[in-house]
Amino acid sequence: MEPSPSHICRLHVNGDERSCGVTPHTTLLEALRYELGLTGSKQGCDKGDCGACTVLVDGAPVLACITLALATEGRDVRTVEGLAEGATPHPLQDALDRTGGAQCGFCTPGILMSAAALLEREPAPSREAIALALSGNLCRCTGYTKIFEAVELAARELRERGARTR
Amino acid sequence: MSERAKPRKATPDPGMAIPEPGMAIPEPGMAIPEGRQMPKTQRLTPPAWQGGRAVPPNGDAFHLIGKRSRKLEGLAKVTGRAIYADDIALPRMLHGKLLRSIHAHARIVAIDASAALAMPGVHAVITGKDLPEYFGIIPWTQDEQALCETKARYVGDAIAAVAADSERIAEEALRRIKVRYEVLRAITSIDEGLEHPDIQVNEKASAGNVSKHVHLAFGPVDELLAKSDAVVEAEYWYEGSTHGPIEPHCCVAEFDATGFLTVWSSTQVAHYLHRDLAKVLGLPTQRIRVIQPVVGGAFGGKSEPFSLEFCAAKLSMITGRPVKFLYTREEVFYAHRGRHPMRLRYRTGVMNDGTLTGTDAKIHIDGGAYSSFGLVTTYYSGQLLTAPYAMPAYRFDSTRVFTNKPCCGPKRGHGSVQPRFAFECQLDKLAEKIGMDPIALRRKNHIGEATRTVNGMRVTSNGFLQCLEAVESASEWQRRWRKLPYGRGLGVAGSMYISGTNYCIYPNEMPQSAVQLKLDRSGRATLFCGISDIGQGAESVLAMIVAEELGLDLRDIRVVAADTDLTPVDLGSYSSRETFMCGNAALDAARKLRDLVAETLSERWGVPKGDVVLAQGMAVAASDPRQHAMTVRDAFQAAEARHGTLGSVGWYQSPKLGGDYRGGTIGASPAYSFTAHVAEVECDPEMGQVTVKKIWVAHDCGRALSPVAVEGQMEGSAYMGFGEALMETHTFKPEAVGHGPGIHHGPSLLDYRMPTSMDTPELESIIVESVDPEGPYGAKEAGEGPLHPSIPAIANAIHDALGIRCDRLPFSPPAVLALLKAGDARAAWEQARASLAVTPKAALGTPAGATRPRAGKN
């Protein structure tokens, strides 16, 4: 966003080595969206309240709008663009689409990243565990019901997939 | 009456005479210079299809309609590929920011922007003088300027705009603009506004601070109230709330060297934005293109033009470069246009057998600083209350008052959520007074199908009884209501809502919705329509209709939407109109092409036209599918060879509707949806904490074209209503040391408490399908109606749990505790149970309806 960046920020995003010019106060969200063209992560509140900007840093959900880009150098950053395997959507993405868990879709990238982190540490979460994991992601469209259903559906799909490959 | 749909099951007979309005005699003394009477001119009438609109086009069953399917744009959204306004970046694009007033009410004496303009990276600064033209969504009440020219009317009112190389430079530039204010006394409440007509908030008010006054009366209200066995009178307060879409308002404007302006905006009404841009910028409409990218939620909050669109356009015209504005979350709270705070005093009467007699309502509305949709809001505060119950007499007197606060407007269930809350609480109290089950009371007064309300609204299909039955049974009402232990309770409420309004906001007799449909030799169809998808799945519903008619796969339909250069006009996503109106337009366009294809094949195969079926990618003769079959693509090619290039148009214009009195068209809709909720609460009488355990939502949406989308609207609505009932308040601080009046209590998503995944109760949606004779395949609305009963159902459940009446929103712990302390709640609770035991009025029999409730879950 700044016309004259003062630093080069080297980011490890979705498995790629990317670099861009930033200032010390450039947020990770700004770097992703406006410098690297990764517009999947959204800005809903610009102060860490809504969760639409959630990305994974070293596997943990982080609010990219209140994280400085330079602070994530050398760490593994994963965004919604990195969830799918090639052209095949991640089971969470597929499930959200099937259940109608994405209406306007603006909170969806953040929801997906929080849910992905949950399923990586808890393959069979209870509905309470899902609600807790998503409590930092506001959704204004769905009333959350169909999002819960989608996470349960995806968890089942991932478990079955795991069972098949074992 | 033109030929309409063949009745199917619960469908009212379209030939059945709906009684003409015998009422509709407003009392004298109405001060309503605007409003609208039914125009005398003839209206366009959509084609009457043989067999009607409600039946499947290919044989007895639907192939796609009513099935659980994905949305057209769903995978783009879940993979982060969907392009929202802020995802657009153009070469040389500048960033704009608005300077906003720090005073609730202040004259702008002078603005000095020289220091800002001198900053490197700042390209232009504009103030009110650069955009003096007034605009406003309602043509009769245009009282807004893109930037205040002489006076700021609320904290956050826009005063100046900057275009700079970056957002940060623009923000810094704002700090260097010097505004000299003369602070005026602020009007911060309805009563203050009425008591001080001399301190005028908005100079365009007809008098003092009255934004709009409506007085309408139907039937002998006083006489019937006097004769009633029981009358309940109470005052209710509905607190303001805001939409809170997760996407903040954003737009990009580009004025090119040929003098053509393109605006990409997160709007839900591209057509109205198009018109107002022309007016304010002084450009001809044909030199402006408005494009709606994917919108990240709106709920009514993006249904008007805002400062950002005018300022982005103007700054682009000045600089010759594209300009983007992205509101901060704080600014979204100032843009507002949310739920109007309302004070509602109701007097409602009932006979001992449960028959409602009449209602007298006096309503005061806090409008904020500008008119917005306020004229309509003021009518809606009374006009939409005369169903689903038969009300023999009804009177309302509504006054909308200007105050120095962000402007209120249309939030999901525009203007009718507040009176619905008051009225459904009234019903609960009346039921208690006469010792009747509140569900039985509602049943007893059911208005029925194919009828007219006392204020002249035509009701066609009506599945309200089935909705009541569905929530009664799902919640185990009979076993549990008035029987749960102290602290736990059930409450019921009902509602009705419009499926679009019957007139455009500005007077004209052109279609309200239109589509163009193009069939390609490749076997693909492209539908062009001004429809505004704001997440509800509007585009997908159109695609389903076209696919159903033409036998195509959903993936073989492209919808080009909401682009004023490419798509015929649709008025936009408001008043729950898209499925009904655009759906009907799409149905007509698709049927015209289906007819051509069927005609071609019937000639070729020597079979009757009605024998040709287009389904699942194949065209066959139903009588001999082995002999006569080809792919739909081949069928399109045959039709193109026979008839020339294949394209069609379809449009929708509602019939003339409403009462023949000024304002009688407001609230009139071609079809009404009906909803019933039962809410279950668990309350902590020590802490005053109310926990909503579950809400059962039964909604009559006509035929559910896309059950996934319908459930999504039902659940989202119930959630939003729950938030308003218990958590959300859009309120302002009084003057205190260090600041003046009118400061928002917390313009952030942390302070403004939208329910999270942990707060939201379990929601169970039960779809009820009364097939409407005029809806596309019988469909009606689902987006707004299901919000209404949430709030009163929760209030009534709290009464069942604690014996207190929550007549003021929100039902927060301090409010609940105060009510518990104010009287002997426990005694009231015991009395409520006793009153039912003394005069048990058995549930009145449910008439056997053919409307089918169906399980909401897959």
Interface residues (C-beta under 8 A of the other chain):
Chain A: M1 E2 P3 R33 Y34 L38 T39 G40 S41 K42 Q43 G44 C45 D46 K47 D49 C50 A52 T79 V80 E81 L83 A84 P89 Q93 D94 L96 D97 R98 T99 G100 A102 Q103 C104 G105 F106 C107 T108 P109 L112 I130 A131 L132 L134 S135 G136 N137 L138 C139 R140 C141 T142 G143 Y144 T145 K146 I147 F148
Chain B: R70 K71 E73 G74 L75 K77 V78 T79 G80 R81 A82 I83 Y84 D86 D87 A89 H95 G121 D165 S166 E167 R168 I169 H243 G244 P245 I246 E247 P248 V294 V295 G296 G297 A298 F299 L326 T328 R329 I534 G535 Q536 G537 V708 A709 E711 G712 E715 G716 S717 A718 Y719 M720 S748 L749 L750 M754 T756 S757 M758 T760 E762 L763
